[in-house]
């Protein structure tokens, strides 16, 4: 299966004439061109979410993080011709995961979304998870990773899993080290890697390609019991000469491992 994770950047007047209304067709064009079977997004404010929900050929699960239908969503989109949704849910990354809430010391509520899916072609089940971890607090990122890991261990044991999204961390961050040992970083285990600029986020918010950009790797796909045949960061420039988001979409090709039969 082909999976794309993409922080599409929230709509903000700071972006001037390159705010969501201008970027929207190019974000959607990227998703169509990458042709994923599933894709996950972060920073989808309600009107961004509505635009993506209209993308033909996909069903979705996700919830805005602030409650009452407000705030950014981290959402999972899937092709219903290829996958059946068996279960889904979400948790806030906090001490009260069932209600909109903050981790201490953070400025935003954070949530992770999960879906249990069955692939029609193989009949195999798996769990998809997407999250947008905190940008300001390393402690919140560590706690978030541990909460997701604990949920998967307790509620979804024994199934292949991918966990993707904007983790707001680089590989030397303590949250990266806190990922459960059973999960692999898809970049490190992929048979083929395409990473033109050496990262997924260009930190000057110019949206314009230029020589020697300062890059950070903030977007990840971690896998458990899934093989990764390819990993690619897409740096396509849109027709106006700008990137469609401040983050680049990451696309991975995933395959089920052979089942063991005793």
Secondary structure as GFF3:
##gff-version 3
##sequence-region A 1 262
A	DSSP	beta_strand	2	7	.	.	.	ID=ss1
A	DSSP	three_ten_helix	13	18	.	.	.	ID=ss2
A	DSSP	alpha_helix	20	34	.	.	.	ID=ss3
A	DSSP	beta_strand	38	44	.	.	.	ID=ss4
A	DSSP	alpha_helix	46	53	.	.	.	ID=ss5
A	DSSP	beta_strand	59	61	.	.	.	ID=ss6
A	DSSP	beta_strand	73	78	.	.	.	ID=ss7
A	DSSP	beta_strand	83	92	.	.	.	ID=ss8
A	DSSP	beta_strand	111	119	.	.	.	ID=ss9
A	DSSP	beta_strand	125	132	.	.	.	ID=ss10
A	DSSP	alpha_helix	138	155	.	.	.	ID=ss11
A	DSSP	beta_strand	160	166	.	.	.	ID=ss12
A	DSSP	alpha_helix	174	178	.	.	.	ID=ss13
A	DSSP	beta_strand	184	185	.	.	.	ID=ss14
A	DSSP	alpha_helix	186	189	.	.	.	ID=ss15
A	DSSP	beta_strand	192	195	.	.	.	ID=ss16
A	DSSP	beta_strand	201	202	.	.	.	ID=ss17
A	DSSP	beta_strand	215	216	.	.	.	ID=ss18
A	DSSP	beta_strand	219	224	.	.	.	ID=ss19
A	DSSP	beta_strand	226	233	.	.	.	ID=ss20
A	DSSP	beta_strand	250	256	.	.	.	ID=ss21
###
